[in-house]
C-alpha cells in the first residue's frame, strides 16, 4: 500500500502544478486510492503492485454504458515500488454494501441489468488485458474453479497458514472435495465476471448505479458467479437480512428468459468456490475470525 506521504511525493514529482487536492479514498486489499484534481478535473489515482489489475480497468473502460458506468483510465505507469493509474472520478452517495434492504432492492436489479448487457458485448478487446480464460484457450471452467485449491501467486504460503487451524482446514478440504464432484458436470460458460462488487467498488446515488470500478479481480467464467457473490455475502450484512434476495434474483432471470440450465448446480459450485477462496485469503492475511466465518458458511453447502 502507498501511504499518503509517498503518494504526495509521487504526484508532485509526476504532475507538478497540474495536480492539487490529493486526499485519501477508501482503499482495497490490493491498491490504495486517492482523490486528485488533475488539470482542473476530478480524478482518482490508485497505487498497486500489479499492473495487470490496472490494465483490466483500462480495457473495461471501453465497455461503459449508461447502465454500467465504468470510469475510463486516463493514464497508467510505473512508480518506484509498483504501478499507478489515473481514472475519471465518478460520484455517488453510497457504496452498494452501504445500502439498506429497500435501497438495494431498487439498485441491484439495475446493476444486474448492466452486467447482463456486458455479457452481450463483443469482449474481444479485453483479451489483451490478460483477463482469465480468453476464448478457446486455457482449462475448463470446472478446472479453473478447482485451481482455488492450489498454489496462488498472490497468496504465497496460504495452505501452510491454514494448516495451523485444523478445523477450518478440514472444512476447506471437504468443500474442495464437493467442488471436485461438481466440476466435471458444469457447462462451459464464457461470460465476464466482476468478482468484487461488494468492496467499495460500486457507487449508487438515488437508486441509480453511478460507477462500477476496480476490475482487477475480473475473470472469464459463469456469469452466475456475480449473483452467487450476493447470495454468499448477504448473511454478513445485517441490514440485508430482511431482503428476499433469491426472489429478487428470480425476477431478474424471469425478465431475461427464465432460469439458465442447471442453475442450482452452477450456483452451488460458485458458492463453494467463493467460500474456499475466502478461507484461503483469510488464512493468508491472518484473519482468524473471517476464516472461521467463511468455514462455517462453507459447511452449510456440504
Rosetta silent file (secondary structure, phi, psi, omega in degrees, C-alpha in Angstrom):
SEQUENCE: XXXXXXXXXXXXXXXXXXXXXXXXXXXXXXXXXXXXXXXXXXXXXXXXXXXXXXXXXXXXXXXXXXXXXXXXXXXXXXXXXXXXXXXXXXXXXXXXXXXXXXXXXXXXXXXXXXXXXXXXXXXXXXXXXXXXXXXXXXXXXXXXXXXXXXXXXXXXXXXXXXXXXXXXXXXXXXXXXXXXXXXXXXXXXXXXXXXXXXXXXXXXXXXXXXXXXXXXXXXXXXXXXXXXXXXXXXXXXXXXXXXXXXXXXXXXXXXXXXXXXXXXXXXXXXXXXXXXXXXXXXXXXXXXXXXXXXXXXXXXXX
SCORE:     score description
SCORE:     0.000 S_00000001
   1 L     0.000  146.591  179.661    0.000    0.000    0.000 S_00000001
   2 L  -100.021  118.844 -178.038    1.142    3.559   -0.726 S_00000001
   3 L   -75.693  164.172 -175.247    0.913    5.864    2.296 S_00000001
   4 H   -58.156  -37.468 -178.823   -0.250    9.497    1.907 S_00000001
   5 H   -66.765  -43.009  178.187    3.243   10.971    2.158 S_00000001
   6 H   -65.234  -40.724  177.828    4.619    8.688   -0.552 S_00000001
   7 H   -61.777  -42.815  179.820    1.577    9.385   -2.732 S_00000001
   8 H   -62.163  -44.249  179.447    2.054   13.147   -2.305 S_00000001
   9 H   -62.479  -42.258 -179.612    5.717   12.953   -3.280 S_00000001
  10 H   -64.531  -47.110 -177.033    4.925   10.899   -6.368 S_00000001
  11 H   -60.956  -42.362 -179.986    2.092   13.165   -7.503 S_00000001
  12 H   -66.800  -39.474  179.577    4.225   16.282   -7.123 S_00000001
  13 H   -69.898  -37.094 -175.318    7.143   14.711   -8.984 S_00000001
  14 H   -82.630  -41.347 -170.503    4.970   13.320  -11.792 S_00000001
  15 H  -114.189  -17.925  178.535    2.409   16.098  -12.267 S_00000001
  16 H    56.953 -133.723 -175.529    3.784   19.184  -10.531 S_00000001
  17 H   -72.255   -7.922  176.379    1.457   22.180  -10.618 S_00000001
  18 H   -68.690  -21.135 -172.516   -1.039   20.266  -12.750 S_00000001
  19 E  -113.056  145.358  174.325   -2.160   18.401   -9.607 S_00000001
  20 E  -156.497  168.833  172.397   -3.782   19.577   -6.374 S_00000001
  21 E    59.720   44.533  174.580   -6.110   18.467   -3.572 S_00000001
  22 E   -69.685  129.628 -178.168   -4.764   14.940   -3.074 S_00000001
  23 E  -147.605  136.329 -178.923   -6.946   13.179   -0.479 S_00000001
  24 E   -62.573  142.853  171.460   -7.225    9.516    0.616 S_00000001
  25 L  -117.535  173.676  175.631  -10.224    7.479   -0.511 S_00000001
  26 L   -60.984  132.467 -177.668  -11.379    4.039    0.601 S_00000001
  27 L  -112.094  160.730  179.185   -8.777    1.503   -0.495 S_00000001
  28 L  -103.189 -167.588 -177.623   -8.991   -2.216   -1.242 S_00000001
  29 L   -73.872  -18.853 -173.154   -6.858   -5.221   -0.455 S_00000001
  30 L  -121.643   -1.403 -179.421   -4.549   -4.743   -3.425 S_00000001
  31 E  -154.591  160.680  173.933   -4.359   -0.985   -4.027 S_00000001
  32 E  -111.355  143.344 -175.783   -4.523    2.456   -2.398 S_00000001
  33 E  -127.115  143.342  179.389   -6.762    5.166   -3.827 S_00000001
  34 E  -138.726  139.314  169.002   -6.662    8.968   -3.625 S_00000001
  35 E   -73.045  145.035 -176.914   -8.871   11.734   -4.966 S_00000001
  36 E  -152.638  132.220  170.647   -6.906   14.135   -7.133 S_00000001
  37 E   -93.857  115.695 -176.533   -7.710   17.255   -9.125 S_00000001
  38 E  -123.202  121.542 -177.314   -5.573   16.971  -12.273 S_00000001
  39 L    55.276   37.003  177.879   -5.618   19.677  -14.927 S_00000001
  40 L    78.014    8.826 -174.670   -8.725   21.082  -13.245 S_00000001
  41 E  -119.361  139.395  177.425  -10.573   17.776  -13.497 S_00000001
  42 E   -72.078  123.627  179.317  -11.702   15.425  -10.711 S_00000001
  43 E  -137.001  175.976  172.311   -9.814   12.146  -10.962 S_00000001
  44 E  -127.192  133.669  173.335   -8.726    9.189   -8.831 S_00000001
  45 E  -113.506  131.385  179.684   -5.152    7.951   -8.647 S_00000001
  46 E  -120.283  148.894  178.951   -4.525    4.414   -7.427 S_00000001
  47 E  -124.099  135.130  179.669   -1.287    2.699   -6.490 S_00000001
  48 E  -158.352  171.185 -176.297   -0.763   -1.054   -6.541 S_00000001
  49 L   -89.979  -11.231 -171.400    1.734   -3.838   -7.046 S_00000001
  50 L  -121.436  110.154  178.923    0.058   -5.448  -10.065 S_00000001
  51 H   -60.887  -36.017 -176.399   -0.033   -3.702  -13.439 S_00000001
  52 H   -57.007  -34.641  179.167   -2.484   -6.298  -14.773 S_00000001
  53 H   -60.912  -44.208 -178.685   -5.193   -5.016  -12.407 S_00000001
  54 H   -73.910  -30.571  175.573   -4.973   -1.527  -13.881 S_00000001
  55 H   -63.925  -38.146  177.112   -4.751   -2.910  -17.422 S_00000001
  56 H   -63.110  -43.949  177.808   -8.074   -4.625  -16.841 S_00000001
  57 H   -58.765  -41.692 -179.313   -9.587   -1.349  -15.687 S_00000001
  58 H   -65.079  -42.348  179.178   -8.290    0.351  -18.828 S_00000001
  59 H   -64.075  -40.390 -175.041   -9.705   -2.376  -21.063 S_00000001
  60 H   -73.218  -21.665  177.716  -13.094   -2.315  -19.358 S_00000001
  61 H   -57.272  -26.931 -179.758  -13.477    1.446  -19.763 S_00000001
  62 H   -71.552  -13.048 -176.171  -14.291    0.808  -23.418 S_00000001
  63 H  -106.626   14.175  178.564  -17.432   -1.101  -22.372 S_00000001
  64 L   -64.509  139.406  174.226  -19.009    1.638  -20.261 S_00000001
  65 L  -136.744  173.824  176.376  -22.724    2.234  -20.846 S_00000001
  66 L   -61.980  -34.266 -179.784  -25.415    4.265  -19.123 S_00000001
  67 L   -79.489  -23.621 -178.878  -26.479    1.057  -17.353 S_00000001
  68 L  -134.964   78.605 -176.436  -22.901    0.103  -16.451 S_00000001
  69 L   -75.008  109.748 -178.635  -20.885    3.303  -15.908 S_00000001
  70 L  -112.683  118.231 -178.213  -17.206    2.292  -15.852 S_00000001
  71 L   -65.787  141.030  179.943  -14.711    5.148  -15.366 S_00000001
  72 L   -78.607  142.767  171.901  -12.003    5.421  -18.031 S_00000001
  73 E   -83.475  124.272 -175.894   -8.335    5.046  -17.150 S_00000001
  74 E   -93.912  -27.347 -178.271   -6.599    8.213  -18.331 S_00000001
  75 E  -158.712  141.511  179.922   -3.002    7.275  -17.545 S_00000001
  76 E  -140.138  134.327 -179.195   -1.146    4.191  -16.386 S_00000001
  77 E  -163.795 -169.006 -176.075    2.522    3.916  -15.480 S_00000001
  78 E  -102.756  151.257  168.736    5.215    2.793  -13.048 S_00000001
  79 L  -116.619 -178.187  178.699    6.264    4.029   -9.625 S_00000001
  80 L   -64.368  -29.836 -174.584    9.394    3.141   -7.695 S_00000001
  81 L  -118.286    4.578 -178.390    7.618    0.255   -5.985 S_00000001
  82 L   174.046 -126.338 -173.514    4.835   -0.712   -8.378 S_00000001
  83 E  -141.244  160.878  175.386    2.282    0.948  -10.649 S_00000001
  84 E  -135.700  156.989  174.386   -0.247    3.776  -10.717 S_00000001
  85 E  -142.614  134.655  175.110   -3.388    4.518  -12.676 S_00000001
  86 E  -106.532  127.456 -177.471   -5.293    7.778  -13.023 S_00000001
  87 E  -126.901  161.376  168.653   -9.007    7.382  -13.755 S_00000001
  88 E   -57.879  147.723  175.760  -12.065    9.518  -14.157 S_00000001
  89 L   -99.370  129.383  174.854  -13.800   10.117  -10.853 S_00000001
  90 L  -106.095  152.701 -175.340  -17.403    9.029  -10.513 S_00000001
  91 L  -114.711  148.761  174.939  -19.664   10.295   -7.745 S_00000001
  92 L  -163.004  162.262 -179.644  -22.216    8.598   -5.560 S_00000001
  93 L   -90.072  -24.813 -179.439  -23.786    8.965   -2.150 S_00000001
  94 E  -146.384  151.797  165.982  -23.246    5.360   -1.018 S_00000001
  95 E   -80.646  157.489 -173.662  -21.332    2.241   -1.903 S_00000001
  96 H   -54.837  -42.595 -176.096  -23.510   -0.731   -2.785 S_00000001
  97 H   -72.185  -10.694  177.406  -22.855   -2.557    0.506 S_00000001
  98 H   -86.653   -9.736 -178.515  -23.946    0.513    2.475 S_00000001
  99 L   -70.606  146.215  171.887  -27.485    0.383    1.079 S_00000001
 100 L   -82.111  177.718 -175.260  -30.293   -0.861    3.287 S_00000001
 101 H   -55.131  -52.771  179.701  -32.647   -3.589    2.084 S_00000001
 102 H   -62.275  -35.946  178.160  -35.166   -1.359    0.249 S_00000001
 103 H   -66.974  -41.250  178.869  -32.363    0.676   -1.336 S_00000001
 104 H   -66.069  -36.594  179.106  -30.613   -2.482   -2.518 S_00000001
 105 H   -62.887  -25.930  177.237  -33.891   -3.803   -3.890 S_00000001
 106 H   -84.108  -42.192 -172.229  -34.010   -0.709   -6.089 S_00000001
 107 H   -84.976  -36.359 -173.287  -30.351   -0.566   -7.157 S_00000001
 108 H   -62.508  -42.133  176.951  -29.361   -4.212   -7.532 S_00000001
 109 H   -58.493  -34.801  178.543  -31.707   -5.019  -10.459 S_00000001
 110 H   -67.477  -40.983  177.224  -30.210   -2.064  -12.341 S_00000001
 111 H   -64.113  -43.801  179.424  -26.686   -3.332  -11.684 S_00000001
 112 H   -62.614  -38.244  176.688  -27.646   -6.858  -12.757 S_00000001
 113 H   -63.293  -41.834  178.250  -29.174   -5.485  -15.961 S_00000001
 114 H   -62.413  -42.305  178.116  -25.937   -3.601  -16.667 S_00000001
 115 H   -67.235  -35.620  176.557  -23.860   -6.729  -16.118 S_00000001
 116 H   -61.935  -42.512  177.629  -26.263   -8.702  -18.302 S_00000001
 117 H   -62.359  -33.794  178.489  -25.703   -6.200  -21.110 S_00000001
 118 H   -62.349  -35.313 -179.180  -21.959   -6.673  -20.732 S_00000001
 119 H   -66.508  -20.658 -178.430  -22.334  -10.385  -21.498 S_00000001
 120 L   -93.718   -1.930  179.848  -23.868   -9.454  -24.857 S_00000001
 121 L   -82.969  160.352  173.759  -20.983   -7.159  -25.847 S_00000001
 122 L   -80.659  106.911 -173.144  -18.074   -8.123  -28.092 S_00000001
 123 L   -96.146   17.079 -177.854  -15.370   -8.683  -25.481 S_00000001
 124 H   -57.116  -34.724 -177.381  -12.535   -9.461  -27.888 S_00000001
 125 H   -67.357  -16.077 -179.358  -10.755   -6.269  -26.852 S_00000001
 126 H   -80.555  -15.102 -173.792  -10.405   -7.466  -23.264 S_00000001
 127 H   -64.080  -32.650  179.913   -8.152  -10.379  -24.150 S_00000001
 128 H   -67.250  -16.704 -179.012   -5.075   -8.157  -24.380 S_00000001
 129 H   -85.693    0.851  177.165   -5.626   -7.200  -20.743 S_00000001
 130 L    77.111   26.032  176.650   -4.910  -10.710  -19.554 S_00000001
 131 L   -67.361  156.314 -173.139   -8.390  -11.488  -18.325 S_00000001
 132 E   -67.206  136.997  174.305   -8.980  -15.070  -17.285 S_00000001
 133 L    60.532   65.064  171.176   -9.846  -17.673  -19.891 S_00000001
 134 L   -57.814  156.197 -176.473   -9.571  -15.977  -23.280 S_00000001
 135 L   -52.328  126.154  172.954  -11.750  -17.558  -25.955 S_00000001
 136 L    76.241    6.650 -179.338  -10.589  -21.030  -26.898 S_00000001
 137 L  -128.234  155.791  173.421   -7.647  -21.113  -24.513 S_00000001
 138 L    88.005  176.290 -177.304   -6.988  -22.470  -21.057 S_00000001
 139 L   -75.132  179.322  178.929   -8.619  -25.198  -18.982 S_00000001
 140 L   -71.610  166.388  178.053  -12.313  -25.870  -18.500 S_00000001
 141 H   -60.398  -43.000  178.853  -14.474  -23.771  -16.197 S_00000001
 142 H   -60.945  -41.514  178.287  -14.570  -26.599  -13.682 S_00000001
 143 H   -66.378  -36.045  177.191  -10.786  -26.856  -13.683 S_00000001
 144 H   -62.316  -42.639  178.355  -10.498  -23.111  -13.236 S_00000001
 145 H   -62.067  -40.685 -178.006  -12.691  -23.316  -10.140 S_00000001
 146 H   -69.314  -16.082  177.326  -10.581  -26.140   -8.731 S_00000001
 147 H   -61.967  -15.713  178.645   -7.455  -24.001   -9.063 S_00000001
 148 H   -63.079  -18.917 -177.364   -8.586  -22.409   -5.779 S_00000001
 149 H   -89.035   -7.057 -174.896   -7.141  -25.435   -4.003 S_00000001
 150 L  -103.346 -171.654  178.073   -3.614  -24.995   -5.382 S_00000001
 151 L   -61.124  146.867 -177.599   -0.722  -22.557   -5.013 S_00000001
 152 L  -129.930  127.751 -177.630   -1.636  -18.892   -5.551 S_00000001
 153 H   -57.163  -41.641 -176.240    0.832  -16.236   -6.693 S_00000001
 154 H   -86.175  -10.435 -177.569   -0.737  -13.526   -4.536 S_00000001
 155 H  -122.119   50.201 -175.614   -1.360  -15.783   -1.537 S_00000001
 156 L   -57.741  127.267  177.104    2.025  -17.402   -1.087 S_00000001
 157 L    82.691   10.766 -176.707    2.004  -19.884    1.797 S_00000001
 158 H   -60.755  -37.958 -176.489   -1.760  -19.787    2.364 S_00000001
 159 H   -66.824  -40.919  178.836   -2.028  -23.569    2.704 S_00000001
 160 H   -64.640  -38.187  178.258    0.662  -23.749    5.356 S_00000001
 161 H   -69.032  -37.880  178.205   -1.049  -20.960    7.319 S_00000001
 162 H   -64.676  -34.732 -178.555   -4.409  -22.705    7.030 S_00000001
 163 L   -59.796  -21.809  178.257   -2.879  -25.917    8.397 S_00000001
 164 L   -73.555   -7.497  178.058   -2.432  -24.130   11.726 S_00000001
 165 L  -123.371   83.730 -171.432   -6.257  -24.156   12.050 S_00000001
 166 H   -56.921  -38.410 -178.670   -7.231  -27.846   11.733 S_00000001
 167 H   -64.585  -46.990 -179.976  -10.993  -27.322   11.946 S_00000001
 168 H   -68.185  -35.660  177.127  -11.056  -24.737    9.153 S_00000001
 169 H   -62.619  -39.418  179.481   -8.579  -26.809    7.112 S_00000001
 170 H   -65.858  -40.667  176.847  -10.906  -29.825    7.368 S_00000001
 171 H   -64.082  -42.024  178.120  -13.862  -27.749    6.146 S_00000001
 172 H   -57.134  -47.503 -177.669  -11.739  -26.439    3.286 S_00000001
 173 H   -64.738  -37.933  177.727  -10.832  -29.978    2.238 S_00000001
 174 H   -66.541  -40.630  177.307  -14.465  -31.134    2.440 S_00000001
 175 H   -64.728  -40.043  178.465  -15.564  -28.147    0.338 S_00000001
 176 H   -63.615  -38.641  178.321  -12.822  -28.868   -2.197 S_00000001
 177 H   -64.089  -41.146  177.865  -13.994  -32.492   -2.430 S_00000001
 178 H   -64.509  -40.604  179.020  -17.561  -31.339   -3.093 S_00000001
 179 H   -65.772  -37.181  176.776  -16.341  -28.917   -5.752 S_00000001
 180 H   -63.415  -34.177  177.837  -14.337  -31.723   -7.424 S_00000001
 181 H   -66.991  -39.180 -177.646  -17.538  -33.758   -7.547 S_00000001
 182 H   -78.264  -35.750 -167.727  -19.437  -30.928   -9.248 S_00000001
 183 H   -51.507  -46.136 -177.114  -16.719  -29.678  -11.600 S_00000001
 184 L   -65.129  -17.914 -176.951  -16.958  -32.297  -14.373 S_00000001
 185 L   -94.344   -3.880 -175.225  -20.704  -31.651  -14.702 S_00000001
 186 L   -79.340  134.455  176.794  -20.503  -27.885  -15.107 S_00000001
 187 L   -71.146  155.595  175.935  -21.302  -26.466  -18.552 S_00000001
 188 L   -77.577  123.641 -179.576  -18.760  -24.230  -20.260 S_00000001
 189 L  -130.220  122.842  177.960  -19.805  -20.600  -19.807 S_00000001
 190 L  -114.070   84.827  171.332  -17.763  -17.709  -21.120 S_00000001
 191 E  -115.786 -179.882  177.985  -19.095  -14.556  -19.575 S_00000001
 192 E  -110.237  121.929 -177.226  -17.288  -11.732  -17.826 S_00000001
 193 E  -107.462  128.951  177.654  -17.448  -11.768  -14.034 S_00000001
 194 L   -71.493  -49.020  171.736  -16.522   -8.673  -11.995 S_00000001
 195 L    73.792   15.321  179.801  -15.936  -10.742   -8.841 S_00000001
 196 L  -159.786   45.188 -171.778  -15.568   -7.799   -6.439 S_00000001
 197 L   -81.849   -7.535 -174.798  -18.821   -5.858   -6.358 S_00000001
 198 L  -117.229   27.790  178.128  -19.040   -5.567   -2.568 S_00000001
 199 L  -125.524   55.014  179.010  -15.725   -3.967   -1.634 S_00000001
 200 L    60.738   35.331 -177.820  -16.484   -0.287   -2.218 S_00000001
 201 L  -113.200    3.410  175.242  -16.370   -0.837   -5.965 S_00000001
 202 E  -132.110  125.703  177.598  -19.931    0.180   -6.878 S_00000001
 203 E  -105.886  144.054 -177.505  -21.312    3.671   -6.243 S_00000001
 204 E  -132.886  144.279  176.541  -25.016    4.472   -6.092 S_00000001
 205 E  -143.344  116.395  177.981  -26.890    7.761   -5.999 S_00000001
 206 L    60.581   35.254 -179.598  -30.650    7.996   -5.602 S_00000001
 207 L    85.310   -8.826  178.223  -31.163    4.376   -6.603 S_00000001
 208 E   -95.742  143.137  172.023  -29.021    4.769   -9.745 S_00000001
 209 E   -80.320  121.853 -175.720  -25.721    2.984  -10.260 S_00000001
 210 E  -109.807  -10.184  179.032  -23.187    5.747  -10.931 S_00000001
 211 E  -167.901  133.665  174.487  -19.912    3.824  -11.051 S_00000001
 212 E  -128.150  112.352 -171.559  -18.582    0.263  -11.324 S_00000001
 213 L  -135.918 -175.013 -177.626  -14.821    0.139  -10.969 S_00000001
 214 L    55.045   76.200  179.948  -11.807   -1.930   -9.861 S_00000001
 215 L   -93.566   18.583 -175.689  -11.970   -4.797  -12.340 S_00000001
 216 L   -61.697  -27.627  179.021   -8.672   -6.268  -11.117 S_00000001
 217 L   -94.402    4.007 -175.682  -10.332   -9.488   -9.924 S_00000001
 218 L   -65.407  150.095  177.289  -12.430   -9.907  -13.077 S_00000001
 219 E  -152.339  164.521  171.924  -12.292  -13.162  -14.993 S_00000001
 220 E   -84.049  133.531  179.175  -13.989  -15.094  -17.768 S_00000001
 221 E   173.557 -155.672 -177.150  -16.423  -17.691  -16.464 S_00000001
 222 L   -74.616  119.963  179.627  -20.025  -18.329  -15.488 S_00000001
 223 L   -60.879  -17.689  175.491  -21.925  -15.005  -15.183 S_00000001
 224 H   -63.854  -15.793 -176.906  -23.922  -16.570  -12.345 S_00000001
 225 H   -60.069  -43.097  179.379  -20.815  -16.095  -10.217 S_00000001
 226 H   -64.427  -34.502  175.210  -21.581  -12.421   -9.548 S_00000001
 227 H   -67.362  -39.777  178.799  -25.111  -13.391   -8.467 S_00000001
 228 H   -61.788  -33.608  178.591  -23.639  -16.072   -6.193 S_00000001
 229 H   -59.070  -41.426  179.232  -21.467  -13.408   -4.560 S_00000001
 230 H   -67.841  -40.723  177.958  -24.560  -11.568   -3.338 S_00000001
 231 H   -63.295  -40.229 -178.066  -26.123  -14.797   -2.057 S_00000001
 232 H   -65.981  -45.480 -171.182  -22.905  -15.732   -0.275 S_00000001
 233 H   -88.073  -11.801 -177.885  -22.329  -12.389    1.423 S_00000001
 234 H   -51.667  -44.191 -179.223  -25.908  -11.476    2.343 S_00000001
 235 H   -63.826  -17.340 -178.790  -25.665  -13.068    5.834 S_00000001
 236 H   -83.931   -6.837 -179.256  -22.601  -10.921    6.543 S_00000001
 237 L  -116.746   96.708 -176.031  -24.627   -7.714    6.149 S_00000001
 238 H   -54.454  -33.012 -177.393  -27.203   -7.477    8.962 S_00000001
 239 H   -75.094   -0.708  176.490  -29.053   -4.648    7.208 S_00000001
 240 H  -106.779   -1.536 -170.967  -29.799   -7.019    4.284 S_00000001
 241 L   -66.471  -23.183  178.213  -31.273   -9.882    6.254 S_00000001
 242 L   -85.076   -4.140 -177.866  -34.837   -8.799    5.619 S_00000001
 243 L   -85.026  130.889  175.847  -34.329   -8.728    1.854 S_00000001
 244 L   -84.240   80.381 -175.236  -35.651  -11.703   -0.134 S_00000001
 245 H   -65.572  -43.375  176.449  -32.584  -11.860   -2.352 S_00000001
 246 H   -55.804  -38.935  179.002  -33.416  -15.189   -4.065 S_00000001
 247 H   -67.137  -39.570  177.377  -36.774  -13.741   -5.139 S_00000001
 248 H   -60.837  -44.445  179.496  -35.077  -10.600   -6.452 S_00000001
 249 H   -66.883  -36.240  176.999  -32.671  -12.716   -8.488 S_00000001
 250 H   -62.039  -41.270  179.214  -35.552  -14.878   -9.748 S_00000001
 251 H   -64.211  -39.890  177.486  -37.333  -11.748  -11.001 S_00000001
 252 H   -61.167  -46.062 -178.730  -34.173  -10.649  -12.787 S_00000001
 253 H   -66.875  -38.052  179.157  -33.808  -14.021  -14.502 S_00000001
 254 H   -61.712  -35.704  179.248  -37.505  -14.107  -15.430 S_00000001
 255 H   -67.207  -22.497 -176.422  -37.082  -10.757  -17.161 S_00000001
 256 L  -116.063   34.076  171.802  -34.285  -12.261  -19.235 S_00000001
 257 L   101.603    3.692  177.372  -35.826  -15.551  -20.314 S_00000001
 258 L    95.492  177.566 -177.033  -36.046  -17.537  -17.095 S_00000001
 259 L   -63.465  141.711  178.768  -33.523  -19.563  -15.098 S_00000001
 260 L   -74.050  163.115  179.849  -30.487  -20.773  -17.044 S_00000001
 261 L   -58.447  140.543  173.892  -29.807  -24.506  -17.493 S_00000001
 262 L    54.248   39.589 -173.233  -28.512  -26.375  -14.431 S_00000001
 263 H   -61.133  -44.178 -175.302  -28.706  -23.230  -12.388 S_00000001
 264 H   -62.793  -44.991  177.980  -28.680  -24.849   -8.932 S_00000001
 265 H   -61.156  -44.043 -178.113  -25.552  -26.896   -9.646 S_00000001
 266 H   -64.924  -43.337  178.689  -23.794  -23.914  -11.138 S_00000001
 267 H   -64.080  -40.962  179.542  -24.684  -21.646   -8.219 S_00000001
 268 H   -61.641  -42.370  178.191  -23.538  -24.250   -5.696 S_00000001
 269 H   -61.385  -41.427  178.874  -20.175  -24.557   -7.452 S_00000001
 270 H   -65.442  -43.714 -179.828  -19.792  -20.773   -7.383 S_00000001
 271 H   -61.858  -42.562  177.317  -20.763  -20.555   -3.713 S_00000001
 272 H   -61.982  -44.200 -179.453  -18.255  -23.250   -2.779 S_00000001
 273 H   -62.501  -43.476  179.600  -15.518  -21.514   -4.748 S_00000001
 274 H   -59.326  -45.967 -179.841  -16.245  -18.159   -3.098 S_00000001
 275 H   -64.319  -44.919  178.978  -16.071  -19.732    0.342 S_00000001
 276 H   -63.109  -42.145  179.270  -12.882  -21.670   -0.348 S_00000001
 277 H   -58.880  -41.527 -176.326  -11.272  -18.601   -1.879 S_00000001
 278 H   -81.379  -24.774  169.602  -12.025  -16.536    1.211 S_00000001
 279 H   -63.907  -46.089  179.741  -10.880  -19.213    3.645 S_00000001
 280 H   -63.121  -44.314 -179.704   -7.542  -19.211    1.799 S_00000001
 281 H   -63.138  -44.203 -179.652   -7.402  -15.407    1.683 S_00000001
 282 H   -64.768  -38.360  176.408   -8.248  -15.070    5.370 S_00000001
 283 H   -62.760  -44.555  179.780   -5.591  -17.624    6.286 S_00000001
 284 H   -60.487  -41.747 -178.186   -3.036  -15.746    4.212 S_00000001
 285 H   -81.164   -8.664 -177.539   -3.954  -12.428    5.862 S_00000001
 286 L    73.830   29.755 -178.467   -4.050  -13.932    9.349 S_00000001
 287 L   -99.464   84.762 -171.575   -7.721  -13.016    9.835 S_00000001
 288 H   -62.415  -41.094 -178.151   -8.810  -15.834   12.129 S_00000001
 289 H   -65.748  -43.187  177.085  -12.359  -14.596   12.699 S_00000001
 290 H   -63.691  -39.069  179.532  -13.054  -14.194    8.982 S_00000001
 291 H   -61.973  -43.900  179.190  -11.554  -17.615    8.329 S_00000001
 292 H   -64.957  -41.291  179.982  -13.885  -19.197   10.895 S_00000001
 293 H   -63.473  -42.240  178.530  -16.906  -17.359    9.493 S_00000001
 294 H   -68.831  -36.483  177.521  -16.205  -18.482    5.946 S_00000001
 295 H   -64.371  -39.857  177.733  -15.573  -22.054    7.081 S_00000001
 296 H   -63.146  -39.489 -179.803  -18.917  -22.060    8.866 S_00000001
 297 H   -68.581  -42.206  177.566  -20.638  -20.828    5.722 S_00000001
 298 H   -60.730  -37.050  178.632  -18.949  -23.431    3.513 S_00000001
 299 H   -56.801  -32.875  179.674  -20.097  -26.113    5.975 S_00000001
 300 L   -70.841  -14.351  179.858  -23.670  -25.140    5.124 S_00000001
 301 L   -96.113   -3.073 -174.174  -23.101  -26.032    1.462 S_00000001
 302 L   -88.868    0.000    0.000  -21.814  -29.552    2.135 S_00000001
